[in-house]
Amino acid sequence: MIKAIGNDINFQAAAPNLKGKTKALYKFLKSQENLSSTRFIQGTLTNWFPKAVLSRSFIDFSEFTFLETLESGIFYFAAPFFGEHLFRKGLFKNVQPAKVKENVVKNLATGLDEIKKSKLDKNLKNRLVTTKAGVVLACITVPAMEYALGFAKNLFTLKVFKVSDFNKVANLEKGTAQDSKQANRVETHSKNVLLKTGILAASGIGAGLVLAAHGHNSKAARKFSEALLEPGEQISKLLHKIGLKSEKTDNFLKDYLKLDFENSNGNLSLSKGQLAVTCITGLFGYASAAKDRGKLDYYEVLTRVPLVVLYTIFGSSILDAGFKKILADKGKYPELIKRDEKGVIGKIPARADLPEIAKKLAAKNKTPYTDELSKLIKQKSVITGVPYLFSLVAMGFILSGVSRLWTKYRYDHQVKDRSLSETSRSYHLADFGKKINNPD
């Protein structure tokens, strides 16, 4: 945290004259440096804003506002909050012996590999590994909350608006009475799920505390802890044993299957693996909760949410990689987009690195430093912002619009089938009546 603040101060000191659009672009770049804040903004813009514009009723608007607000908090801030404040500095600190308590808390954000390679005392290393795993195990609270969120939304709509039928929420069906049996089914199932997920969360915290307090004495517990923290690393090792070696695969597994926290200047920060687990758990929770409110809700969830989950996990990284390749092929922004000897595009310089690059360019080109810095900020904003905005349009308005159109189509199709079925039944009854009255 101190380092991040220092970088920001250095940047501001190096760029005192940023104004107008350049200053706004600088703030945009700053917002992209933290996974939680970046994905929170992306998620809100992509999921809430298009739905608000395309909302089908006040009930629809209210329940997805309730859902998206809580969901964004759970997705992007719950794990760091629980891990850093409630667990690291609270519960899990208190189960450590007094003589190692401060050292465990101090080093808890250190990565698994770094702990193994460090010169720390062996007992402290073991305690760190099992305590880190205990915190991650306790954070099962987060996906449990996400799974329960769809059911909490159902209860919210039922209690506030007295509606449990999705057709009414989506403003497809008007004037008909609420089905009391369905309402009772929604309420009962929702309360049961909330109770079970609460028990699961409490069990995870309890098991995590036991692992943190006593796991360091057990070789099996330490191995379990390492596998829990870095499952991607374990899978990579297994793949290597059978001859499947790929640096890209290893990096992907390491990033997206990592359940340990990221080390953000000594603080516990959200990892991509944690985000992935929470998102996937939420998909199953939404699908189950949607079934209670009718087929159309279930179908809409299956149409939209899997793509939203993929977008939430990966953000605009796939589009980002493709866009950088296009720019590199056209020779654009060579100061920021560079290929190595193998032709692989390297990492784009961070915001804090731009002043130093600008100084070198100003000396080389004999141009004002501020001009060079402004140019670099604009270039980096294009590299980052184009995929970001395209994702917003494609995943936001297009996906929300299409899913709503599909729901309306399915509803109209159901009504048509029901009408044809009733017409056919009436015809057969009338025909049967004629045969009875006129047996000859």
Backbone hydrogen bonds, N-H to C=O, Kabsch-Sander energy under -0.5 kcal/mol:
donor,donor_aa,acceptor,acceptor_aa,energy
5,I,1,M,-2.4
6,G,2,I,-2.5
7,N,3,K,-2.6
8,D,4,A,-1.9
9,I,5,I,-2.4
10,N,6,G,-2.6
11,F,7,N,-2.3
12,Q,8,D,-2.5
13,A,9,I,-2.5
14,A,10,N,-2.0
15,A,11,F,-1.2
18,L,15,A,-1.0
22,T,19,K,-1.2
23,K,19,K,-1.0
24,A,20,G,-1.9
25,L,21,K,-2.7
26,Y,22,T,-2.2
27,K,23,K,-2.0
28,F,24,A,-1.9
29,L,25,L,-2.5
30,K,26,Y,-2.2
31,S,27,K,-1.9
32,Q,28,F,-0.7
32,Q,29,L,-0.8
33,E,30,K,-1.5
34,N,31,S,-0.6
38,T,34,N,-3.1
39,R,35,L,-2.5
40,F,36,S,-2.0
41,I,37,S,-2.2
42,Q,38,T,-2.3
43,G,39,R,-3.2
44,T,40,F,-2.5
45,L,41,I,-2.6
46,T,42,Q,-2.8
47,N,43,G,-2.8
48,W,43,G,-0.7
48,W,44,T,-1.3
49,F,44,T,-1.9
51,K,47,N,-0.7
52,A,48,W,-2.5
53,V,49,F,-2.1
54,L,50,P,-2.1
55,S,52,A,-0.8
60,D,169,V,-0.6
61,F,57,S,-2.6
62,S,58,F,-2.6
63,E,59,I,-2.7
64,F,60,D,-2.1
65,T,61,F,-1.7
66,F,62,S,-2.3
67,L,63,E,-2.4
68,E,64,F,-3.0
69,T,65,T,-2.1
70,L,66,F,-1.7
71,E,67,L,-3.0
72,S,68,E,-2.5
73,G,69,T,-1.5
74,I,70,L,-2.5
75,F,71,E,-3.5
76,Y,72,S,-2.2
77,F,73,G,-1.9
78,A,73,G,-1.4
78,A,74,I,-0.5
79,A,74,I,-0.6
81,F,77,F,-2.2
82,F,78,A,-3.2
83,G,79,A,-3.0
84,E,80,P,-2.6
85,H,81,F,-2.1
86,L,81,F,-1.3
87,F,82,F,-2.9
88,R,83,G,-2.4
89,K,84,E,-0.9
91,L,86,L,-2.0
92,F,87,F,-2.2
93,K,87,F,-0.7
94,N,90,G,-1.7
95,V,91,L,-0.6
96,Q,93,K,-1.2
100,V,97,P,-1.3
101,K,97,P,-1.4
104,V,100,V,-2.5
105,V,101,K,-2.2
106,K,102,E,-2.6
107,N,103,N,-1.9
108,L,104,V,-0.6
108,L,105,V,-0.8
110,T,107,N,-1.6
115,I,111,G,-2.2
116,K,112,L,-2.2
117,K,113,D,-2.0
118,S,114,E,-0.9
118,S,115,I,-0.6
125,K,121,D,-2.6
126,N,122,K,-2.5
127,R,123,N,-2.3
128,L,124,L,-2.6
129,V,125,K,-2.5
130,T,126,N,-2.3
131,T,127,R,-2.4
132,K,128,L,-2.7
133,A,129,V,-2.0
134,G,130,T,-2.1
135,V,131,T,-2.4
136,V,132,K,-2.1
137,L,133,A,-2.7
138,A,134,G,-2.3
139,C,135,V,-1.5
140,I,137,L,-1.5
141,T,138,A,-1.5
142,V,139,C,-1.7
144,A,140,I,-2.0
145,M,141,T,-2.3
146,E,142,V,-2.2
147,Y,143,P,-2.6
148,A,144,A,-2.0
149,L,145,M,-1.0
149,L,146,E,-0.5
150,G,146,E,-0.6
152,A,148,A,-2.2
153,K,149,L,-2.4
154,N,150,G,-1.8
155,L,151,F,-2.2
156,F,152,A,-2.5
157,T,153,K,-2.6
158,L,154,N,-2.2
159,K,155,L,-3.0
160,V,156,F,-2.5
161,F,157,T,-1.9
162,K,158,L,-1.1
163,V,157,T,-1.1
166,F,164,S,-0.6
166,F,293,R,-1.9
168,K,165,D,-1.2
169,V,165,D,-1.7
170,A,166,F,-2.9
171,N,168,K,-1.2
172,L,167,N,-2.9
173,E,167,N,-1.7
180,S,178,Q,-0.7
183,A,179,D,-2.2
184,N,180,S,-2.3
185,R,181,K,-2.1
186,V,182,Q,-2.7
187,E,183,A,-2.4
188,T,184,N,-2.6
189,H,185,R,-2.4
190,S,186,V,-2.2
191,K,187,E,-2.3
192,N,188,T,-2.1
193,V,189,H,-2.3
194,L,190,S,-2.4
195,L,191,K,-2.1
196,K,192,N,-2.4
197,T,193,V,-2.8
198,G,194,L,-1.6
199,I,195,L,-2.1
200,L,196,K,-2.4
201,A,197,T,-2.4
202,A,198,G,-2.2
203,S,199,I,-2.4
204,G,200,L,-2.4
205,I,201,A,-2.2
206,G,202,A,-2.4
207,A,203,S,-2.9
208,G,204,G,-2.3
209,L,205,I,-2.2
210,V,206,G,-1.9
211,L,207,A,-2.3
212,A,208,G,-2.3
213,A,209,L,-2.1
214,H,210,V,-2.6
215,G,210,V,-0.5
215,G,211,L,-1.9
217,N,214,H,-1.5
218,S,215,G,-1.9
222,R,218,S,-1.9
223,K,219,K,-2.3
224,F,220,A,-2.5
225,S,221,A,-2.2
226,E,222,R,-2.2
227,A,223,K,-2.3
228,L,224,F,-2.3
229,L,225,S,-2.3
230,E,226,E,-2.3
232,G,257,L,-0.6
233,E,230,E,-0.6
234,Q,230,E,-1.5
235,I,231,P,-2.2
236,S,232,G,-2.2
237,K,233,E,-2.0
238,L,234,Q,-1.8
239,L,235,I,-2.4
240,H,236,S,-2.4
241,K,237,K,-1.7
242,I,238,L,-1.0
243,G,240,H,-1.6
244,L,239,L,-2.9
245,K,243,G,-1.0
246,S,244,L,-0.5
250,D,246,S,-2.6
251,N,247,E,-2.6
252,F,248,K,-2.4
253,L,249,T,-2.8
254,K,250,D,-2.4
255,D,251,N,-2.2
256,Y,252,F,-2.9
257,L,253,L,-1.5
258,K,255,D,-0.5
259,L,229,L,-1.2
259,L,257,L,-0.6
260,D,229,L,-1.8
262,E,269,S,-3.0
264,S,262,E,-0.9
264,S,267,N,-2.9
265,N,263,N,-0.9
267,N,264,S,-1.3
269,S,262,E,-2.6
269,S,267,N,-0.5
273,G,255,D,-0.7
274,Q,258,K,-0.6
275,L,271,S,-2.0
276,A,272,K,-2.4
277,V,273,G,-2.3
278,T,274,Q,-2.1
279,C,275,L,-2.4
280,I,276,A,-2.5
281,T,277,V,-2.2
282,G,278,T,-2.1
283,L,279,C,-1.7
284,F,280,I,-1.5
285,G,281,T,-2.0
286,Y,282,G,-3.0
287,A,283,L,-2.3
288,S,284,F,-2.1
289,A,285,G,-2.5
290,A,286,Y,-2.8
291,K,287,A,-1.5
292,D,288,S,-0.8
292,D,289,A,-0.5
293,R,289,A,-0.5
293,R,290,A,-1.3
294,G,291,K,-1.0
298,Y,294,G,-1.7
299,Y,295,K,-3.1
300,E,296,L,-2.2
301,V,297,D,-2.2
302,L,298,Y,-2.2
303,T,299,Y,-1.7
304,R,300,E,-2.1
305,V,301,V,-2.1
307,L,304,R,-0.5
308,V,304,R,-1.8
309,V,305,V,-3.0
310,L,306,P,-2.0
311,Y,307,L,-2.3
312,T,308,V,-2.9
313,I,309,V,-2.4
314,F,310,L,-2.5
315,G,311,Y,-2.5
317,S,314,F,-2.2
320,D,316,S,-3.0
321,A,317,S,-2.4
322,G,318,I,-1.9
323,F,319,L,-2.7
324,K,320,D,-2.3
325,K,321,A,-1.7
326,I,322,G,-1.9
327,L,323,F,-2.3
328,A,324,K,-2.6
329,D,325,K,-2.6
330,K,326,I,-1.4
331,G,328,A,-1.2
332,K,327,L,-2.8
336,L,333,Y,-1.6
337,I,333,Y,-2.9
338,K,336,L,-0.7
340,D,344,V,-2.3
343,G,340,D,-2.0
346,G,338,K,-3.3
353,D,350,A,-1.3
354,L,350,A,-0.6
354,L,351,R,-1.2
357,I,353,D,-1.7
358,A,354,L,-2.8
359,K,355,P,-2.2
360,K,356,E,-1.8
361,L,357,I,-2.3
362,A,358,A,-2.6
363,A,359,K,-2.1
364,K,360,K,-2.3
365,N,361,L,-3.1
366,K,362,A,-1.1
367,T,362,A,-1.3
372,E,368,P,-1.8
373,L,369,Y,-2.6
374,S,370,T,-2.6
375,K,371,D,-2.2
376,L,372,E,-2.2
377,I,373,L,-2.5
378,K,374,S,-2.3
379,Q,375,K,-2.4
380,K,376,L,-2.8
381,S,377,I,-2.0
382,V,378,K,-1.9
383,I,379,Q,-2.4
384,T,380,K,-2.2
385,G,381,S,-3.4
386,V,382,V,-1.9
388,Y,384,T,-1.1
389,L,385,G,-3.0
390,F,386,V,-2.5
391,S,387,P,-2.4
392,L,388,Y,-1.7
393,V,389,L,-2.2
394,A,390,F,-3.1
395,M,391,S,-2.9
396,G,391,S,-0.6
396,G,392,L,-1.4
397,F,392,L,-0.8
398,I,393,V,-2.2
399,L,394,A,-1.1
400,S,396,G,-2.3
401,G,397,F,-2.7
402,V,398,I,-2.8
403,S,399,L,-2.5
404,R,400,S,-1.8
405,L,401,G,-2.2
406,W,402,V,-2.6
407,T,403,S,-2.0
408,K,404,R,-2.3
409,Y,405,L,-2.4
410,R,406,W,-2.9
411,Y,407,T,-2.4
412,D,408,K,-2.5
413,H,409,Y,-2.4
414,Q,410,R,-2.4
415,V,411,Y,-2.6
416,K,412,D,-2.4
417,D,413,H,-2.5
418,R,414,Q,-2.6
419,S,415,V,-2.4
420,L,416,K,-2.5
421,S,417,D,-2.4
422,E,418,R,-2.4
423,T,419,S,-2.4
424,S,420,L,-2.6
425,R,421,S,-2.4
426,S,422,E,-2.5
427,Y,423,T,-2.3
428,H,424,S,-2.5
429,L,425,R,-2.4
430,A,426,S,-2.5
431,D,427,Y,-2.7
432,F,428,H,-2.6
433,G,429,L,-2.3
434,K,430,A,-2.0
435,K,431,D,-1.9
436,I,432,F,-1.9
437,N,433,G,-2.3
438,N,434,K,-2.3
